Amino acid sequence: MKKFFKIFGWICLGIFLQFKFSVLYGIVFLENLNFHDRTYFISMKLSPIAKSTQILNVKTTVHHSLGPDYFANIYIPKSIKVYNASAYKGAEPIKGYVAYQMNMKRKYRDVLASQDFIISSTTSEQLPPTPILVHFENMKQRLHSDKTYLISTTADQTILRGPEKVAVKYPQSFGM
């Protein structure tokens, strides 16, 4: 009889702990839904390597995300050649742009990605300021589009214009 109560006690403790953690998960989910806005951060920097070759560092973050899957696609103008990444064919094609997918990874409540693109101009012609497009999506819809950063080329020199960091806030809702 003593062995029965010992096993029964461990089973009850396991059920209690499972229920307790499920309730805690629900509380955290509701707290995120009601008290935190979902924020999209984008940061880009351009660093020179050689005279006509540069490194474009792109960082994307979805802060306080509730959904499991987020994707970020970067659209770079066709007149800019990217050497270290292959084009992503699964993104929506946009005329005059080549799409590249960011490798988004979940870290606690955020979904983060950072990638370096080695770029150079493909033509000797000048490229007027053209936006670099960033699209945040999940499995169902596009969540945010950004056109803040402008890239241009003049005489074998690539110039990136835009703020150090872009932040856009949206209220939380189910299905986002």
N, C-alpha and C positions, 0 to 999 in steps of 0.2 A: 504494500500500500504506500509505503514511503517513496519507493521508486516511481510510482504512478504520479504522485503529487509533484515530484521533482520534474518529471517530463512535462506534466501539465503546466507547471509554473513557467518553464522555459518557453513553451508554446504561447502562453498568454503574454509573456514579456515580448516575444517576437511580434505578435499581432499588435500590441500596444505601440511598440516602436515604429512599426510600419505605418500605423495610423497617425502617429505623432509627426513623422516626417512628411507624410502626404499633406497634412494640415499646414505644416510650415511652408511647404512648397506653394500651396494655395494662397497663403497669406502674403508671401513674397510676390507672387504673380499679381495679386490684386493691388498690392502696394505699388508695384511698377506701373500698372495700368492707370491708377488714379492719381499718383503724385509725381510722376516723372514724364517729361516730354521726350519723344524720340528725336535725337539730334544727329544730323549728318555732318561730318567733318571731312574736308578735303584740303590737302596740303601738297603743293608742288614746288620743287626747286630745280634750277638748271645749273649744272656745274660743268666747266670746260675740261676736256681731256686733251685735245689737240686743237689745231686751228679751226677745223670745220666739224669736229666731232664733240658731242656733249653728252652728259648724263642727265636724263630727266628723272628725278626721284618723285614718285607719286605715292601719297599715303591717304588711305580712305578709312573712315571709321563710322560705324552705326552705333551710337551710344544709347544705352537703355533699350535694347531691342528685345522684343518678346517672341518674335517668330524664329523658327529654326533655320531657315535658309535665306540668305541674302547674297546677291551677286552684284558686283560692280564691273561695268564695262567702260573702258576708256577708248574714246574715238580720237585718233590723231590724223591730221590731214595727210592725204596721199603724197604730197610733195615733200614730206618728212620721212626719211628712211629709218626704220627701226631694225637694228642688227641682232639683238639678243632675244627677241620674242617673236613668236609666230602669230599670224592673224587668227582671230577667233571667228569661226564661221557660224557659230550658233547665235550670234547677236543679230539684232535687226540691222540690215544694211542701210547705210546713209551715204548718199552720193557725195563723193569727194573725200571720204574718210575711210580709214581702216580701223577695225575694232580689235581691241586686246582685252582679255579677261584678267581681272585681278584675282588673286588667290585669297579669298576671304576665309578667315579662321575665327571661331568663337573663343572669346576669353571672358569668362564670367558673364556680365550683362552686355558686353560689347562684341561687335564683329569687326575685326581689323584686317587690313591688308597693307603691305608696303612692297613696292616694286621699283627697280631701276631699269630704265629704258636707255640704251645707247643709241643716240640719234644723230643724224646729219641731214643736210638738205640734199635732195636728189637733183635739183636743177640749179643753174647759176642765176636764174631769174629771181627777182625779189618776190617774197610771199608777203602780202599785206597781212595785218593782224587778223588772224583766224582763230576762233575759239577751239579749245580742246574740250570735247564733250565728255561728261561723266554721267552715266546712268546707273542709279541704284534700283535693283529689281528684286522681287522674290518670285516664287513659283507662279503666282497669279497675276501680278501687275507691276507696272513701273511705279516706284515709290517717290523718286526724286530725280530731276535732271538738272545739270549745272553747266553753265557756259561762261563762268567767271574768268578763267585763265585764257589769255590770248597768246599765241605763238606767231612769230614773224621771222623772216630771214632777210638779211641785207648783206651783200658782198661776203659770202662765206661765213656769216656770223648769225647765230640763232639767238633770238631774244624772247624771253618769257615775261609777260606782264600779268600782274594780279597780286592780290594780298598774300601775306604769309600763310594764312589759314582762313578757310571759308567755313562758316557754320550756319546751318539752317535747322530750325526747330519745327516739329509737327506734334500735335497732341496724340497721345496713344489711343489706339482703338483695336478691337479684335480684328483679326485677319490681316494685319499689317506686319 
